[in-house]
Amino acid sequence: MDFSLFAHMERLDPSQSHETLYSEFIGLCEMADQGGMRAIWTGEHHAMEFTISPNPFLSIMDLAHRTKNVKLGTGTVIAPFWHPIKLAGEAAATDLMTGGRLEVGIARGAYSFEYERLMPGLDAWDAGQRMRETAPLIRKLWKGDCAHEGTYYSFPATTSSPKPVQKDGPPIWIAARDPNSHEFAVQNGFNVQVTPLWQGMAEVETLMGRFNDACAAGGKRPKIMLLHHCYVGADEDDLDQAAKDFSRYYNYFGAWFQNKRPISQGLIETISQEDMDANAMMAPANLRRDLTMGTAQEVIDQIKRYEDLGYDEFSFWVDSGMTTERKRASLARFIDDVMPAFG
């Protein structure tokens, strides 16, 4: 089992400075590198203080100068917001400048809030179709002299400039949930990244089942990564507090996804404690049960179940609205007490 960190700047309070938040983000990434994690993933989001990352390639370039060993991945770029030629070229340049450490995660995007602002009229279906046209073109452009006539993009013979350092280009990962997305990834030889969000072990098993079905049909097996919120607690009181923090996080996640609450200065309207308490789905007790959280031994046991199912990588999703001190303490316990159990 490989391990990675999934992290962003995140801002719930206008009193938090972006400079401080970025320094805290860098500190977590340095811990992941020094602690022996395989990779760091950071994604793309726009106009949202909830997840601050307008261009993951910029963050990756900075991280390349501050880390030594980890692979650096886009987790993920939002395909509809990129022309394939631009994405292929910027990814190749990033691979060159990082000395071949880049991995490229690609998704259709999740928030209608972003669609409305960057591509008015775009919906999830159309975004998915754009992703399916874009992703296979990236490797073709890296190889060179790729001409294309498609539904969304058409261009004469074109070559990515520069070319990537890695032979055949950086690994490509597809964020997949429904069976068709798994089939698309497997058929194209792309790795797969899945997240069960708050839906627990049943969803972890369902997502692996879809991947296995796609592999059986396609006759090949790329890698699959499980992205999940994780917290290694010092004691039960610490875990109780973490569950409350995750409950708040997922209440805000849901509000951003529903795109109904007023937003000002990139911050969504405050959700009252009363409203959060009324959201039984996101209750702390449910998240304590369904996320990858517990004592070090409990987390080891959970991840061994994922390993037994066939997952190749577990990505520690650290975004949570917690203080940086609590994030660092949990990540340190994960590195020191959990990872060694996997050899």
Secondary structure, DSSP 4 states (H G I P E B T S, - for coil): -EEEEE--B--SSTTS-HHHHHHHHHHHHHHHHHTT-SEEEE--B-S-TTSBBS-HHHHHHHHHHH-SS-EEEEEEEEGGGS-HHHHHHHHHHHHHHTTS-EEEEEE--S-HHHHHHHSTT--HHHHHHHHHHHHHHHHHHHHS-EEEE-SS-EEEEE--SS--SSTT-S-EEEE--SHHHHHHHHHTT-EEEE--TTSHHHHHHHHHHHHHHHHHHHT----EEEEEEEEE-SSHHHHHHHHHHHHHHHHHHHHHHHT-S-EETTEEPPPPHHHHHH-GGG-HHHHHHHSEEESHHHHHHHHHHHHHHT-SEEEEE--SS--HHHHHHHHHHIIIIIGGGG-
